[in-house]
Amino acid sequence: MKLLPLHFSHQPIIQSRRSKKSMQKQTLYARIATKLRKWPIGDRLKVAIGLLVLVQVVSGIVTLFQFSKINQDISQLVNVEEPLEESILEMEIKAGEIARAVLDYVRDRNQKHLSKLISSRDGFVENYSRYQKLANSDKERILSNKIAVRYSDYNQMSASIIRLADHRDAALKVFVNHVNHINQLIDHERVKSNDDHSDDGLKKANASHNMEKYLNIAFGSIEEYIVKRNQSLLSRIFEAEQKFKIFEGKYLEAISNHVERQRIKEIDLEFAKATSYGNQVVNITDDIDQLLGKFEQNLDAINDLLHNQIHPLIHANTVIATHDADSSIQSAKIVISILAIIGTIFGLFSVWIISRGIVAPILELSDGVELIAAGNVEHRIQVDSQDEIGRLADAFNHMVEDLVIAHQEAEKASHIKSAFLANMSHEIRTPMTAILGFAEIMRQKNHDPETVRHIDTIKKNGEYLLELINDILDVSKIEADKLDVEAIQCSLIELIEDVKTLMEIRALDKGLDLSVIVEGKIPSWIQSDPIRLRQILINLLSNAIKFTKQGSVQLVIRATDLDSEAPSLQFDVIDTGIGMTEEQLSRLFQPFVQADSSTTRKYGGTGLGLTICKRLTNILGGEIVVKSDYGTGTTFTVSVKIGEIHDVEFVDQQAFKPELNDSLANPNKKTDFEMSYNILLAEDGLDNQKLIRFLLTKAGGKVTLAENGKRAVDLALDATENNQPFDVILMDMQMPELDGYAATKLLRSKGYHHPIIALTAHTMSGAREECLAAGCNNYATKPINRNQFFATIHECITAFHQNVETFH
């Protein structure tokens, strides 16, 4: 009973010892891990790689020892074969080398193959002499005589083949010389014919071109026949020779003097000589082919004789040597397996060293980078190590802080860039307003055809300059993600007719047929951005017309995925123009790049149109693809999402044209207006003052000028006090003393309620919103489109009067 207390009193002591050992192990691992963190990565990698290299070196030494033993056993196995068998094997090898040397010489005509042939013959004779000395039995002597007979025939055939090949090469060389001479003569005649543009000159040029063509076909077919020996090539050679003679006759028909006949006679003589040597080449090639067949049969006979003597001569000791070699291989497998296990253990240890001290901190670094990349710029990487990774983490944290500062500076630079583009747009568009406006006025007042053409040239180039400005600004908006798009209900019929009407004029100027084709049924109304969709179609049709000299341009429309939640429209722009190669297609949608640098010089353009089309298509929820055949034509396919179309009427090709005609005949579309309004024009540019005043006055309006914003405010307030307010103020937004934004805000602050229309050359994103936020009722851009400008004024004044009547 006294033992029991003693037993229970020792149990906690045992557990305490175990826990102490466990704690000691954990403390040991912690100390090792801490030391690893302080240990430079380079030293860790050196230790790990050193261990692996040590294991590999030991494994290599042991493996080499095992392989040397295997090689000894295999050498013994090889040495078991008697000298008689060796001589037979060597003769078989040398006979094959002779055959390869002959075939190589016939194919390549290289002197090194002759050297190889002589060496192989000497080797065969040497081993045959060894065989004769070792042959003791009657059977072996009979075999020796048969080998001698076969080899003699074999050797003679190889010599004959070599001689024929040399003869063929000599004939081919002479044939090539004659062909080159004929080509020189024909080239001489063609050079003279190129300067002669008469009918005879053209006939001679065509005949000389075809003579040279068929001469080269005959020459190429003969060379191909040497390689392939295809009988169809003989027909091609004969046909080419006949064609040469035919076009030689045509050349003779166009000759007008004795000297030219003498030259063509010289060509004829050279051609006869070339034909003779060409036939020799073909005939010798046939002879070589036949002799090669017999040569290969003789080689097979020699191989049969030699091979049938190999197996009876194998010595019984071969079996013993084979067993020894197999035993060496088995022992090598065991040793290499043990070394592989040891290498794996050391490899795992090296991986542990790398993972504990390198991989874990790298993962921490990677997670921190992902958080920062996701937008959490406040996060900082915490790596508890004093090695290179720790220093990298500190450097990365500093880099993130610098990145935040750089991002702020980049946003500031972006605002500066946007301001510069806006100012550039304004500065260019302002003079273009005067240029295009006065060009239109001059055209209306001039009736001299030459003057009208000059004015049209000014207008066309001015409009082209505006297109370039718009393209550059659109690309800038897209790259800055500031391009606004809408998803509104719009008439597809009116949009297509608008595009067709605009493009049809360009197509008619080039004599092209522009047609719109509807496949199946399409919705008459869609939800999209009509301005951007119109821009895409006009860009593609404009390109198609520009790069098509003759033929037609088609716009094919079809509806797709009508039963899905995202129905689409597909537009195919098909032309019969110059087309593009695969290389040109690969760089088609890159900004500022056209399909070919020569395209810019020949057709003009910045290369931005297709870039804008692609990005606008993506913004509208679709894609654009292109197929093209060089010299045949190109097809651009654009698909865009069109929103819900449940209650929309569908039309087909038959109903499409009447719909278009109805849209044209719509009386609600007013294209001209009587401007019998009292208008205040606030504009600091003298040329634009004259232009806009002329247009408004001619339309019946009364125009008062203000050269700056301050003057405009004073005139507007005075007119209101005198109970004779202006019907509308056209407010230029860039003016001295007081600009249009400040002037509009000042008027609104003083209770001025009459319409104010912003008049500006700015087209950057946010310009319209900024004008409306300042208090303007509407927005008009420069250069001025007369109909749109008058329509904006009329709508703005009409809407103001309606609101006043409703209020009262």
BAZA-171989 format. One record per residue (C-alpha): residue in three letters; x, y, z. Coordinates in steps of 0.02 Angstrom, whole numbers, plus 50000, padded with zeros to 5 digits. Example, Ala and Ser with C-alpha at 12.3 -4.5 7.8 and 13.67 -1.06 7.14 Angstrom:
2
ALA506154977550390 SER506844994750357 
! end
This chain:
808
MET500005000050000 LYS501455011550030 LEU501985009949848 LEU500425018249783 PRO500805035849844 LEU502545033749777 HIS501855028949603 PHE500665043749591 SER501955055949651 HIS503095051949502 GLN501775054549364 PRO501825073749364 ILE503715072949363 ILE503705062449202 GLN502455073949116 SER503475089149170 ARG505025081649091 ARG504105078248927 SER503435095848920 LYS505175102748954 LYS505875092448811 SER504485098548697 MET504815116548748 GLN506675114048720 LYS506315107548544 GLN505175122348506 THR506475134248575 LEU507795125948465 TYR506705127948309 ALA506365146048357 ARG508225149448380 ILE508595141448211 ALA507215151448127 THR507855167648206 LYS509615163948148 LEU508955159947973 ARG508085176947965 LYS509715185648009 TRP510695174647890 PRO510895183047719 ILE509935174747578 GLY511525172747477 ASP512335162347617 ARG510765151747636 LEU510715148147451 LYS512575144247450 VAL512335131247590 ALA510815123547507 ILE511605123047335 GLY513255116947411 LEU512365102147491 LEU511495098047328 VAL513125099547230 LEU514015088347356 VAL512675075047338 GLN512725076647149 VAL514635075147144 VAL514615059447252 SER513195052347148 GLY514135056446989 ILE515735047847049 VAL514825032147102 THR513795032046942 LEU515355034046834 PHE516155019546927 GLN514625008646892 PHE514565013946710 SER516415010146688 LYS516104992646753 ILE514634990746633 ASN515724996946490 GLN517044984146532 ASP515754970246527 ILE515044976846362 SER516804978246291 GLN517084960346340 LEU515464955846253 VAL516034964646095 ASN517764956646100 VAL516964939446107 GLU516524941245922 GLU517864932945815 PRO518924942545688 LEU518014933545548 GLU516354941045602 GLU517174958045620 SER517794957645441 ILE516064952945377 LEU515244966845474 GLU516534979445415 MET516284974145233 GLU514404976645252 ILE514684993845327 LYS515924999045193 ALA514764992945054 GLY513395003945125 GLU514605018745137 ILE515065016244954 ALA513225016944907 ARG512925032645012 ALA514475041244939 VAL513905037544761 LEU512135043644795 ASP512775059144883 TYR513935063344739 VAL512545061144611 ARG511435072544716 ASP512685085944774 ARG514145084344649 ASN515335087944794 GLN517145081744783 LYS517145076744967 HIS515965062344922 LEU517285055644800 SER518565055644941 LYS517325046345050 LEU517005033944908 ILE518875030344888 SER519085028145076 SER517595016145085 ARG518275005944937 ASP519965004345024 GLY519104999045185 PHE518074985945095 VAL519624978745007 GLU520594978345171 ASN519224968845264 TYR518974957245116 SER520834952845123 ARG520644949145311 TYR519154938045272 GLN520134928445139 LYS521554925245260 LEU520344918945396 ALA519244908545280 ASN519664890145302 SER518144880145252 ASP517534876945076 LYS515934886345114 GLU516904901645169 ARG517994901045011 ILE516454899644899 LEU515724914644991 SER517364923944963 ASN517274921144774 LYS515454926744767 ILE515874942544865 ALA517314946244746 VAL516194944544592 ARG514794955044668 TYR516014968244728 SER516844969444557 ASP515154972844474 TYR514704984644615 ASN516324994344597 GLN516154995744408 MET514375002144424 SER514915015344550 ALA516285021144431 SER515035021844286 ILE513805031844390 ILE515185044244439 ARG515695046444257 LEU513885049244202 ALA513635061944342 ASP515195071444288 HIS514605070944106 ARG512895077244158 ASP513675091344260 ALA514725096844113 ALA513205096643998 LEU512175105944127 LYS513525119144146 VAL513555122243958 PHE511645122443958 VAL511635135544097 ASN512885146244002 HIS511795145943846 VAL510245150043950 ASN511125164744033 HIS511705170943863 ILE509935169843795 ASN509265179143947 GLN510545192943919 LEU510045194343736 ILE508195194643779 ASP508475207543917 HIS509415218243790 GLU507955217243671 ARG506665220843807 VAL507595236443864 LYS507495243143688 SER505665238243674 ASN505205247143836 ASP505615263943757 ASP504515259743606 HIS502665262843650 SER502015258443477 ASP500975242843444 ASP502505233643377 GLY503495239243528 LEU502165232443646 LYS502095216043549 LYS503985214343556 ALA503995218343743 ASN502645205443776 ALA503485192343665 SER505205195043745 HIS504435193843919 ASN503595177143877 MET505185170643788 GLU506165173843947 LYS504765166544053 TYR504655149943960 LEU506545148743942 ASN506675149644132 ILE505245137144150 ALA506205124944038 PHE507815128044136 GLY506945125944305 SER506025110144248 ILE507675102144191 GLU508475105844360 GLU506915099144448 TYR506955083544339 ILE508735080044397 VAL508075079344576 LYS506345071544555 ARG506405061944388 ASN504545064844366 GLN503935060944191 SER502685075344195 LEU504185087244202 LEU504715081144028 SER503045087043959 ARG503285103744045 ILE505035105443968 PHE504375101243794 GLU502895113043814 ALA504035127143875 GLU505175124743724 GLN503665125543608 LYS503015141243694 PHE504725149143676 LYS504705145843489 ILE502935152643474 PHE503365169043559 GLU504985169743461 GLY503905169143305 LYS502795183043374 TYR504355193343407 LEU504895190543226 GLU503195196743165 ALA503455213143257 ILE505245215643193 SER505485229443068 ASN507335229143019 HIS508745217442972 VAL509795220743128 GLU508415214743243 ARG508175199043138 GLN510035195243156 ARG509895197043344 ILE508375185543354 LYS509295173343243 GLU510715173243369 ILE509445169743508 ASP508735155443402 LEU510455147643379 GLU510835149043564 PHE509145141343605 ALA509505126543488 LYS511165123643576 ALA510355125243747 THR508985112943696 SER510295100443636 TYR511255101143800 GLY509645100943900 ASN509115084943812 GLN510835077743853 VAL510575081944037 VAL508865073344035 ASN509515057843945 ILE511025056144058 THR509895058244210 ASP508825043744146 ASP510385033144120 ILE510985037144295 ASP509265032644366 GLN509265015744279 LEU511055011944332 LEU510655016944511 GLY509265003944514 LYS510474990144465 PHE511764997444585 GLU510544995944731 GLN510074978044680 ASN511924973344682 LEU512104981344855 ASP510634970844918 ALA511474955144849 ILE513114959244937 ASN512184962845100 ASP511274946145088 LEU512914936845066 LEU513724945645212 HIS512234945145329 ASN511954926445308 GLN513684923045378 ILE513504933245538 HIS512444922245651 PRO513374905445625 LEU515004914045677 ILE514404920245847 HIS515434912045983 ALA514644903246131 ASN515564914646252 THR514394928746200 VAL513064921746317 ILE514244922346466 ALA514784940146427 THR512974945446410 HIS512574938246582 ASP514024947946660 ALA513464964146580 ASP511684961546643 SER512314958746821 SER513294975046813 ILE511754984346755 GLN510704977446897 SER511984982347028 ALA512104999746950 LYS510215001646967 ILE510284997747153 VAL511715009947186 ILE510905023947084 SER509245021247177 ILE510105023047345 LEU510975038847286 ALA509305045647224 ILE508535042947397 ILE509995051647482 GLY509885066047356 THR508015067747389 ILE508325069147577 PHE509645082547554 GLY508505091347426 LEU507065091847552 PHE508245098747683 SER508805112347561 VAL506995116247520 TRP506635118047705 ILE508075130347724 ILE507455140547575 SER505605140047623 ARG505845144947804 GLY506995159447768 ILE506505164747591 VAL504805158447531 ALA503795163747684 PRO504415181747681 ILE504165182247492 LEU502345176547515 GLU502105190347643 LEU502865202447518 SER501725195947379 ASP500145197447484 GLY500605215247530 VAL500915219647348 GLU499195212647300 LEU498345223247433 ILE499245238847375 ALA498865234747193 ALA497025232847239 GLY497025250847298 ASN497455249547483 VAL498905261847474 GLU498865263847663 HIS499465245947686 ARG501295243147727 ILE502245226647713 GLN502835219147878 VAL504285206947854 ASP505205202048014 SER506915198847938 GLN508545208147921 ASP509085200547757 GLU508865206147577 ILE506975202747581 GLY506795213547735 ARG507735227547648 LEU506655224647494 ALA505075226447599 ASP505705242847672 ALA506155249147499 PHE504445243947433 ASN503575253347572 HIS504565268947527 MET504145265947344 VAL502275265247386 GLU502415281947474 ASP503295289147323 LEU501965281247212 VAL500575290147305 ILE501475306647279 ALA501795302347095 HIS499965297747071 GLN499425314547137 GLU500655323247021 ALA500035312546874 GLU498245317846907 LYS498825335746909 ALA499745333046744 SER498175325146672 HIS497165340646715 ILE498505351346634 LYS498445340446478 SER496555341646470 ALA496665360646487 PHE497965361246349 LEU496905350646231 ALA495385361346268 ASN496355377246235 MET497105369746075 SER495365364946016 HIS494735382546048 GLU496215391245966 ILE496075380645808 ARG494185380345793 THR493985399145817 PRO494905404145656 MET494145389145565 THR492425396345602 ALA492865411845502 ILE493755402145364 LEU492335390045331 GLY490965402845357 PHE491665415745237 ALA492115402145112 GLU490285397145108 ILE489765415445086 MET491015417944945 ARG490385402244859 GLN488605408544862 LYS489125425344788 ASN490315418944654 HIS489775410844491 ASP491475408944408 PRO491805389944397 GLU493665391444432 THR493375402544584 VAL492045390644647 ARG493275376144632 HIS494565385644732 ILE493295389744867 ASP492725371444871 THR494535366444896 ILE494695378445044 LYS493075371445118 LYS493555353445091 ASN495275355345171 GLY494555365545314 GLU493275351945350 TYR494645338845337 LEU495675348645465 LEU494175348645582 GLU494005329745561 LEU495835327645611 ILE495575338745765 ASN494015328945814 ASP494945312345795 ILE496385318045904 LEU495205324746037 ASP494135308946034 VAL495675298046060 SER496205309146205 LYS494475307546282 ILE494465288646261 GLU496195286446336 ALA495705297246484 ASP494065287446505 LYS493115303846486 LEU492115299946329 ASP490275301346370 VAL489045289446285 GLU487155288546301 ALA485885274646290 ILE484325283346223 GLN482885278446112 CYS483315283245933 SER482655279745759 LEU483755267445667 ILE482935272045501 GLU483345290545519 LEU485115286845578 ILE485475275645427 GLU484695288045305 ASP485725302045381 VAL487315291745358 LYS486845286545182 THR486415304345128 LEU488085310845190 MET489125296645115 GLU488165295544950 ILE488885312344895 ARG490665306044920 ALA490275289744831 LEU489515298744681 ASP491055309944669 LYS492115294244643 GLY490855285444530 LEU490455271844659 ASP488805263444696 LEU488315265144881 SER486895253744936 VAL486055249245100 ILE485465231045118 VAL484365224445258 GLU484465205745290 GLY482915199045374 LYS482005210945490 ILE482765224445598 PRO481985235345736 SER481455252745683 TRP481965259945854 ILE483475255145962 GLN484265260346126 SER486035266446094 ASP487065282246069 PRO486555288445895 ILE487985300945885 ARG489325287945921 LEU488505274545812 ARG488375287145671 GLN490225291545697 ILE490725273145682 LEU489735270245521 ILE490325286445441 ASN492135282345481 LEU492005264845406 LEU491035270345251 SER492225284945226 ASN493715273145230 ALA492845261045112 ILE492495274944986 LYS494255282145004 PHE495125265544967 THR493965259944826 LYS494355265644650 GLN492935256744560 GLY491505245144601 SER490355247344749 VAL490205249944936 GLN488835241045033 LEU488125243345207 VAL487285227045260 ILE486205227445418 ARG485535212445514 ALA484835209245688 THR485615195545796 ASP485225187145962 LEU483445193745959 ASP482845180046078 SER484205183446207 GLU484265196546345 ALA485555206446247 PRO484995208346065 SER486235215945943 LEU486365224145775 GLN487715219245652 PHE488345231045518 ASP489435224745375 VAL490365237945274 ILE490925229145114 ASP491995237044979 THR492875231644820 GLY494425241844857 ILE496285238544872 GLY496155226245017 MET497505222345145 THR498815208945179 GLU498955199045342 GLU500405210045399 GLN499395225845367 LEU497895218745461 SER498985215145614 ARG499315233745645 LEU497645240445582 PHE496885246445747 GLN498455254145821 PRO498335273045853 PHE499195284245725 VAL499595268945617 GLN498885265045445 ALA498985248545353 ASP500495254545255 SER501595270045266 SER501295273145081 THR499425274045119 THR499665290345213 ARG500565298145066 LYS499295292044938 TYR497635293345030 GLY498005304445180 GLY497355302345356 THR498065300745532 GLY497655282445563 LEU496525286945710 GLY494825283345631 LEU494865264445652 THR495595265945827 ILE494125277045876 CYS492895265045792 LYS493585250045887 ARG493525258746056 LEU491815266446026 THR491165249245975 ASN491835241746137 ILE491035255846238 LEU489365252246151 GLY489485234046206 GLY490045226446042 GLU491565222145940 ILE492315225545769 VAL493195212745657 VAL493925213945484 LYS494195201945339 SER495175207045186 ASP495915199745027 TYR497335209844954 GLY496795217544788 THR494995211344806 GLY494145220844946 THR493825222445132 THR492365218845249 PHE492215227345419 THR490925219445536 VAL490275229645683 SER489075223045815 VAL488265233945950 LYS487015230646089 ILE485305238846060 GLY484395236646227 GLU482615230446249 ILE481555229046090 HIS479955220646153 ASP478705233546090 VAL479675239645939 GLU479065238145760 PHE480185228145643 VAL480495232345459 ASP481295222745316 GLN482115227545153 GLN480455230145066 ALA479795241945198 PHE481475250145228 LYS481535261745078 PRO479765268745103 GLU480205271845286 LEU481725281645231 ASN480725291745107 ASP479415295545240 SER480785301545358 LEU481395313145222 ALA479655319545187 ASN479295323045371 PRO478675341045375 ASN479185343245557 LYS481015343645507 LYS481375361845482 THR483045365045396 ASP482915384045375 PHE482305397845489 GLU481875416245484 MET482945424445617 SER481795439345650 TYR482495440845825 ASN483395454045925 ILE485075445945961 LEU486555451146068 LEU488195443646002 ALA489605443546131 GLU491165439246028 ASP492925446346038 GLY493555439645869 LEU493285452445731 ASP493175439445592 ASN491915429045687 GLN490925444845729 LYS490785448845544 LEU490345430945496 ILE488995427645628 ARG488265445045609 PHE488175442545419 LEU487275425745437 LEU486025431945565 THR485685448445475 LYS485435439545309 ALA484155428145394 GLY483205443545456 GLY483915445845629 LYS484445461645719 VAL486195459745792 THR487035470145928 LEU488895467245956 ALA489835466246122 GLU491725464246111 ASN491915456846287 GLY490925449346430 LYS490835465246532 ARG490095474946385 ALA488845460746355 VAL488235461446536 ASP487995480246527 LEU487035479546362 ALA485915465246420 LEU485455473546585 ASP485155490546500 ALA484015482546370 THR483025473846507 GLU482825490046607 ASN482195498646449 ASN480915484646428 GLN481725479446264 PRO482655463646313 PHE483625453646186 ASP482765437746124 VAL484395428346149 ILE486215431446196 LEU487555422146097 MET488935421446227 ASP490705417046174 MET491515408446323 GLN493305414546291 MET493375433646299 PRO494505446946378 GLU494065456946536 LEU492615445446579 ASP492425428346497 GLY490775420246450 TYR490655409346606 ALA490855423946725 ALA489725435146621 THR488325422146619 LYS488465419146807 LEU488425437946838 LEU486855440146730 ARG485955425746816 SER486435432646987 LYS485605449146938 GLY483985440346891 TYR484205439546702 HIS483055425446638 HIS483125427046450 PRO484005413646345 ILE485895413046338 ILE486735401346215 ALA488565396746245 LEU489615399346090 THR491305390646104 ALA492615380946010 HIS492915369246159 THR492395351146125 MET493275342346269 SER492315331546391 GLY491375342246517 ALA491355358246411 ARG489475357246381 GLU489115353446563 GLU490225367846619 CYS489275379946506 LEU487585373846568 ALA488175374646748 ALA488675392846722 GLY486855396646677 CYS486785394646487 ASN485185387546411 ASN486055378546268 TYR487725375446186 ALA488375378346008 THR490115374045944 LYS491275382245820 PRO491475380845671 ILE489655384945646 ASN488485373445551 ARG487205385945487 ASN485655374845497 GLN486085367645668 PHE486545384945732 PHE484895392745676 ALA483925377645741 THR484735379345914 ILE484305398045921 HIS482505395045865 GLU482205380545986 CYS482965390046132 ILE481895405746103 THR480315395546069 ALA480565385246228 PHE480825401246331 HIS479195409146266 GLN478225393146299 ASN478875392546478 VAL478405410846504 GLU476635407846439 THR476445392246548 PHE477045401746702 HIS475815416046674 
! end
